[in-house]
Amino acid sequence: MESIAKFFNLLKEMWYAPFTIYLIGFFYVQGAFSPYLSEKVIFESIVYVTPVSYTLYITNGIKFTCILIIPLIIAHLVSYGTNKYVLKGKKIDGLALLVITTIIMFFTGFLQFSTIDFNSSFSFFKFNFVYIFIYLTIGFLFIKLIKTGNKTMKLYCTLYFSLLLVSMLILSVYLSGLLAQNEIVNKYIHKKGNIQLMQVTEEDGQQISLLRFDINNDYIIGYDLNVNKMKLIPKNKVKKLETSNYTIPDEKYKFDPDHPAHAGDNSVIQPVNNYYSYLIDNEINNQDTRDFLSILTTEFKFKYFNGIGDVSSEILTKRMNNENYRGKEAKDFYGVVSSVPETQKPKKKDASNVYYKKVYVREFWKNQSFDVLFTLKSSDGQHWLIDNIDETSFNFVQ
């Protein structure tokens, strides 16, 4: 019974926890949405309340609070250790400490905002936690350093430090939301990572492509890819909504056999070109088949020829002469464009003299194209064999 009573007493003491979590989620979400919704000054966008779902406040509040616990604990330990072992419990007059704290807090805030580049792909969201840690450390430390014989003055100083710390933390939470959503937009701009897309058809038939931010009972909120601005669409004005996950393809540089910088990669590209020459040719003989097999590793042959590592060239000749690659006619094949080979790390089980290269290939067919990733293997860095082939997606840098 005593343990149950202690538990309920703890709950009574923690009455503010749900309210705090909700507030953290509120400021985080407002930071994530409001600036994108306003074309006016930032202060107007700060006071604007975005009509998102309450579950978004709660879930983001819980997630951000859990993350916030880490710098909170470290800041407490650092401030305690600094006060005890570095400053050795010294005290500073309340008024002097008030001025010092204010200057340091505002100088740190200036650095926090001035170092942000919203167009950069760098994760300023993670970098923002460094400043949160600094604010917490300064707040905890300076509360320990207050020296005044006047209890009222000490109370006011403590209250001032607490309000200053809370204000800077609120701005940091707001900024964290802004930076987190800005990273989603930058994924699209810099063409990196996975994003969620929405295709919205309004009641007048107009279609809008949006990066998904929130869907609630009343509104669909997303980033308009055409005007580069957040858009709020009332649900009763939407005729159709389609959502999908989209992986932004990697960008690759085209291989140019005549470019001096690519001269050393010819030996990597040649097996890829030979691979297509043999597959597209429907009139190959046994010697052609043996040549074809010679550009493949044993692992590749085992994987792609029904577990037979040493397939008969005669059988493979008949198969290749009677089956069309991708089920298409050779006359519909226009050719391939390869990327500049990229080095891939060897596997742990490989010997020290084993090397790997990746080549991205775009096959051009009549009315269609396919993206393929070739992995090539070599034991001397000179002679390359095809070790694996996967379907993929990528874009060539123009």
Buried (B, 14 or more C-beta within 10 A) or exposed (E): EEEEEEEEEEEEEEEEEEEEBBBBBBBBBBBBBBBBBBEEEEEEBBEBEBEBBEEBBBEBBBBBBEBBEEBBEEBBEBBEEBBEEEBEEEEBBBEEBBEBBEEBBEEBBEEBEEEBEEEEBEEBBEEBBEBBBBBBBBBBBBBBBBEBEEEEBBEBBBEBBEEBBEEBBBBBBBBBBBBBBBBBBBBBEBBBBEBBBBEBBBEEEEEBEBBBBBBBEEBBBBBBBEEEEBBBBEEEEBEEBEBEEEEBBBBBEBBEEEEEEBEEBEBBBBBBBBBBEBBBBEEBEEEBBEBBBEBBBEEBBBBBBEEEEEBBBEEBBEEBBEEBBBEBEEEBBEEBBBBBBBEBEBEEEEEEEBBBBBBBBBBEBEEEEBBBBBBBBBEEEEEBBBBBBEEBEBBBEE
